[in-house]
């Protein structure tokens, strides 16, 4: 990779990290000093915030990364262009990073897991910082070192029109920065209007969108519910508080279990604006081939618990070889290589539980430990030999 490309990638990294933060600070200072923001400023924020959020969540995420629906080309192009205005990188590269995340979620190689930095408070803080913010620096290092990403998106690279839009990333990004300032300046006839239009329609908008998306990497892999934990090998969670600012993506556990679904909603009360939008557009004939979750089988909600020391812990990501033992906070006192004994082991719908099982700790997280079983006995619970068979998990792309 030549120096010009490396420098451009580094400049993009610095701007994407600090322009929204510094712009938010400036907007707050000016609002205090001059009694803002004005109605025009708030309108510019909303008018650019919503399409950008739709572009990144529905476009970059559900359309490019998971191909969970298809649509008329004009709408697909709109989604990619709007997503480009989020300052999160070109769409095809973003999709490659996200597919890497699903393939290696919360294991070595995951680009933004909060669980790979050890146990205890220090491990949680380091993991949160990496997942929410610092992982972008590592992503730049990958660009600088010419790390391969194209093998993750051969289907996207095969669509020439999509590649052409992807190559226009810097143009779409610049439009998202310039248009709010231009509208603010023209509407008010002043440079101050252009400045506040830029601050609210570009910087504050970017801050709101990107902090919400970053929270999916950090908070939504740490706190919240995990109704399908037995069948989910990562630590993704559902966090309903973030449903609106993430456009439904904060039902992140649902998404990781059913990645090909165009909606993250499984329970009636789970609010997924992105899924609602796609359902409406399907009725209008704009969208088709929407993926849906296959969560009707009760076996998806099977739980396995065991007593570990003085705690009752749940097991997730269960296979015949390994599992994650959720020991909660504070983090486990175990160390890699140490033996661990699981007692009173039982599944919620198994009449004759396995009563005792030995395992070895492979990795320590601030929430618990990854273990490797010394006996395949627990596989019976996963395969359903003593109960109704568990559904096979969907392919993760």
N, C-alpha and C positions, 0 to 999 in steps of 0.2 A: 504494500500500500504506500503511495507516495505521500510526501510531507503535506501537500495541500489538502488531501482528503483527511489525513489525521488531524490537521489543524481545524478543519471545518467540523469534524466530529467533536473535537474538544470544545470549540466555541458553542456548538449546539448544546452540549452538556451543561456548560456554565450558564448559558442564557436560560435554558429550560429549568434549571435549579433555582436561579436567583432572580430572574426577571419578575416572576409572579410574586415572590416574597417582598422584594423591594418596591414593586408597584403597589402592593397592598398597603405597605407602610406609608408610602407617599399619599395614597388615596385617603387613608385615615387622617393623616396630618392636615391635608387640605380640607377635608370635611369638617374637622374641628375648627380650623381657622376661618373658613368661609361659609359655614352653615350648610354644607352639602351632606350627602350627594343630592343632586337635583333629580327631578322626575325623569329627565332625559338620560342621565347617567344610569339610573336604575333600569330604565327601559333598554338601554344598550347592553347592560349586563345580562338581562333576561333573554333578549333577542339572540345574543351570541352564545349564552350559556347552554340553553336547551339543545340547539342543533349540535353543539360540540359534544355534549354528554351523549346524545343519541348516536353521534358518529363514532365515539370511542367504544361505547358499550354494545350497541346494536350492530354497528359497522365493523370496527376492528375486531371486536370480541366474538359476537355470535355469527356474523357473516364470514369474515375472513378466517378467523382462527378455527372455528368449529363447523363452518358450512351448515349451520342448523336450519337454514331456509334458503330459498332462492327468490329472486324478485326481478322485475323489469330492470334492464340495464341502467336506465336513468336514475332509478332509486338506488341501485347498488353503487353507482358512481357518486351520487350525493353523499351516501354514507361514508365512503372512503375519503372524499374531500373534506367533509365535516370532521371526521376523525383526525385528519391531518392538522386541523386547526387546534388540536389539543396540545401540541408541542411534545408529543411522546414518541416521535420518530416515524419513519415511513411505515405504511400499513403492512407491507409484506414482511419487513424485518420484525415489526411488533408481533405479528402472528407467529413467526418462527420462535421468538422468545417465549410466547405464551404456550405454544405446543411443547416446548422444552419443559416449561413449568409443569404441565400436566403429566408428561412422561416421567418426570423425576420428582414429583411434588413432595416437599419436605424430606428429601433425601439428597445425598451428595450430588451436586450438579444442578439442583434447583436454583435458578437465578435470584429468587427473592423469598426464601423461606426464613421465618423467624426462629426456626427450631434447630439450627445447625451451629449454635454458638455456645453450647454447654448448658449446665444447670444453674439453679439459683437465680437471685436477683440480677447478678451481673450478666448471666447468660440471656435472661429475658430482655434486659435493656439493650445489649449488643444485638440481639436478634431483631428487636423491634426497630432499632435504628437502621439496620441493614435492609430489612424488608420494606420499610416505609420510605427510605430516602437514599441511603448510601449505595444500594444495589445499582443505581444508575451509573455511578462511577465505574463499577466493575463492568457494566455493559459497554461503556466507552472503551475500557481496556480491551474488551473482546473485539470491538471495531478496529481499534488501533493495531491489534495483533492479527487482524484479518481472520478472526475466528469464523469458521464456516457456519452459515445459517440457512443457506439456500436448500440443502437437502431436507429441511423440515417443511418446505412449502412448494414441492414440485407441482402440485395441482394449481396453485395460484400463479406460479411462473409460466404455466402453460397458457394462461389467458392473456393475450397480447394487450388488449384494451386496458386490463387491470395494471399491467406493467407500465403502460404509458402514464396512467394517472398516478401511479406510485412514484415515477420519476419526477413528477411535478410537485413533489412534497414541499419543497422550499417555497414555491409559488403560493400554494394553498396556505401554508403557515404564515407567510408575509401578508396575505389577504386578511387573515384573522387578526393581525396586529394593526394593519393600516385602515381597514374599513371602519372600525369604531371611532378612530380618531377623525377620519374624514367626515363621517356623519355628524359627529359632535361639533366639529369646526364649522361645517356648512349650516347646521341647524341654529347655532348660536351666533355665527358670524364673528367668532373670536378664537384667538389662539388658546385661551384658557378653556374654552369649550372643547377644543380638539384634545387638549391635555387630559381633561377629566374623562372625555370619551375614551381615550386610550387607556387610562388607568382602570376605569370600571368595565368597559367593554372588552378589554384585552387582558390586562394583568390580574384584576380581581377575579374575572371569569376563569382564567387559567388556574389560579390558585384554588378556587372552589372545585373545579373539575378534577384537577390532579390530586388534591388531597383526598378526595372521595375515592378515586381509583387506587391510590396508594394504600388506603385503609383496607382494601380487599386483600392486599399482600400481607399486611401486618395484623390488624385487628381481626379480620375474618379468617385468619389461620391461628387464632389464639383464644378468642372469647366468643361464647355463644353456644347454640345447641347443635347436636350431632345425631339426628334421629336414625341415620343409616350408618353409624360408625363402624359396625361390624364388617361392612362391605366396602369401606373407604380406607385406603391404605395411607392417606395423608391426614393432616390435622385441620382441614378446612371446616368452617363453622357457618351457621346461619345467624345473622345479626340483624334483626328486623329494624333497629333504630336507624340504620343506614339505607333503608330501602329506597327512599326518595332521592337523596343525593347521589346514589349510585345507579339509579334508574332500574332497580330491581336486582342488581348484581350481588347485593349483600346476602341473599340466600345462597351463599357461596358453596356451602356443603351440598345442597341440592344439586348445584351445577356440577360439582366435582364427581358426584355419583352418577349423574345423567348428563355428561358433557355435550351430547348431541341434541339436547332438547333446546327448542327456541324459547322456552319459558323456564324461569327458575321457580315458578309457583307450583306447589304440590298440595298444600293445605289451602282451604278456601279463603283464609284470612291473610295469606301471604301476598303482599302487594308487589307486583312486578310490572311497572309501567312499560318496560321494554316489550314484555310478552303481550301486554294489552295492545300496544301499538301494532305489533305484527299480526295479531289476531284480527284487528280492524282492517288492516291493509289486505289481509287475505280475503276477507269478505268483499273488498272492493276490487279484487283481482290483481292487485299490485304484487302480492307476495304469494308464494306457494311452497309446497314441500316442507312445511314446518315440522321439525322434530318435536316429539313429546316424551315426557318421562314415563317409564314403565314401572311405577311404584305401587301398583294395586296389589301385588302379591304380599301377604302378611309377612312372609319370610324376610322381606327387605328390612323389617323393623326388629328382627331378632336381636337380642342383647346377650352378651356373655360377660359374666362377672366372676371375680375370684378374690379370695382374701390373700393379701400380700403383707406379711408382718401384721401390724395392727390396723391395716386399712382394707376397705373393700374397694377394689378397683375394677373398672370396666376395660374390656379389651376391644381394640379396633384394628382395622386392616388385617384381619385374621386370615392366615393361610396355614397349610400344614407345616410350613417351615418357620414362620415368624409371626409376630404381632406387636402392637404397641400397647403397653400397659399404662393406662391413664391414672397416675398417682396424685394428680391435682397439685395445688400449691400448698406448702413450699415444695420445691422440686425434690426429686428422689435423692437419697443419700448413696445410691449405688454407683459403681464405677464400671467402665467397659471391661469385659472379661469376667466379671463377678457372677457367681451363680445366684439364681433367684428361685424361690419356691412359691408356686401358686397352689393354694389350698381351697377346698370347698368350691371348686370350679363348676359352674353350671350355666346353661343357656336358659333363657326365659321360657322356652317351650320344649325342653327336653326332660323326660321323666327320670332317666337314670344318668345323673351327671358324672363327669370325671371328677374324682375327689382330690387328686393331687397330681402335680406335674412339675418337672424341673426344667429350667431354661437357663440360658446364659445371656447376660446383658451385652448387647452389641453397641448401642449408642445411648447417651444420656441427653435428655432435653429438659428444659425447665418445667415441663408438664408431666414428664414420666420417662419411661425407658423403652427402647426398641429391644425386643428379646428374640433369641433363636431357640426353638424347642429342641430338647434332647430326645424326645419321643414323638412319634407321629400321632399319638392318641387323640390329641385335640382336633385333628383333622376330621374326626367323626362329627364334631359339632358343626364344622364348616360345610362338610359334604351333606349333612342331614341324614346320616345313617341311623340315628335314633329319633329322628323327627322328620317333619316335612322338609324336602330338599330346599336349600337356599337358592334363590335365583342367581344365575350367572351374571356377573357384572358386565356393563357395557364396555365396548372398546374405548380406550382413551387415546385421543389423538393429540 
